[in-house]
Amino acid sequence: MPDIKFTSTGPLWLAAWVIYVLIYCATLAYLLNRRRFGTHERILWFLVVTFAPVIGILLFFLISEDDKIPATHAPKSRAPLSDTTGTPWQSNPGHTKDSAS
């Protein structure tokens, strides 16, 4: 019988390993910076991604919700502040110092 050896020292395996480690680290960094996750959820996802890495990473990105705030809840933009000098009642003609109480 022929002697078949499987080695993991080739450049293709090295590239696959480096890509996997980068995806794993990026997933953990993204997980730790999620705003919507509490401590318990972060620990749970960390354990899932660590002990079942391929399935855990896929599940994390498929199941978890996005951090984006819907447009209906986004804060409205404000008008820029004017460059006027002086007190607030001087920059608003309808407002006087006496009525500022």
N, C-alpha and C positions, 0 to 999 in steps of 0.2 A: 504494500500500500504506500502511496505517496505521503510524504511527511508535509502536512499543511500547517503553517504557522501564521497566526494572526498577531501582528504587532501594531502598536498604536504610536509608533515613533515617526510616521511619515508626515510630510508637510500638510497634507489635507486634514489629518486628525488634529494637528496643532492649530490650524486655522479654525476648524470647527469648535475646538475647545476654547479658543480665545473669543470667538463670537458668542458662544454660550455664556461664558463668564461675564462678558460685557452686558448681555441682555439680562442676566440674573442680577447684576449690580444695579443696572438702571431700573429694573423693576422694584428692587428693594428701596432705592432712593426715592422713587416715585411714591411707593407705598408709605414711607415714613413722612413724606411731605403732604399727604392728603389732608385737606381741611375738614372733610366731612366724616372722617373716621375717628372714633374714640380710641382709647387705649386698648380696650379689649378686642376691638375689630382689627387693629393693627397687629396685635400679638397673634391673633388667629390667622390672619393672612400671611404673616411672617412664617408661622409654622407650616402652613400649607405649601407656600412657595419653597421653603427650605427642604421639607421632607418628601415632597412630590413635585420636583421642580418643573418638569415640562408641562404636566397637567395643571399644576398650580399657577404657573405664569399664564397659560391659556385661559383658565377659569377667572383669574384676576382681571384680565382685560376684557373678557366677555361678560362677566356678571356685574362687576363693580360699576357704580354710577360715575358719571363725569363730574368734575368740580366746577364746570362752567355755570355761571348764574344765568337763569333765563332772562331774556330781554325785558320781560314785564317786571322783574324784581331788581333790575340793575339801577344804580343810582343815576338820577338825572344830572346832566352836565350843568355846571353853574356858569354864569356870566363872569368874565374876568374882572378883577378888582380894578377900579379906576386909579389913576396916578395923581389924584388931587391931594393937596396938602391942606392941613388945617383940621378942624374938628368935624365930627360927622354932621352936625347941624349946618355947617357952612357949605357942605357939598350937596345938600338936599334943600332946594329952595322952598319947598312946602313945609319944612320942618324947622321950628325955631327952638332956641335954647330954652325958652320958658316952657314950652310944651314937651320937653324931653323927660319930664318926671315920670 
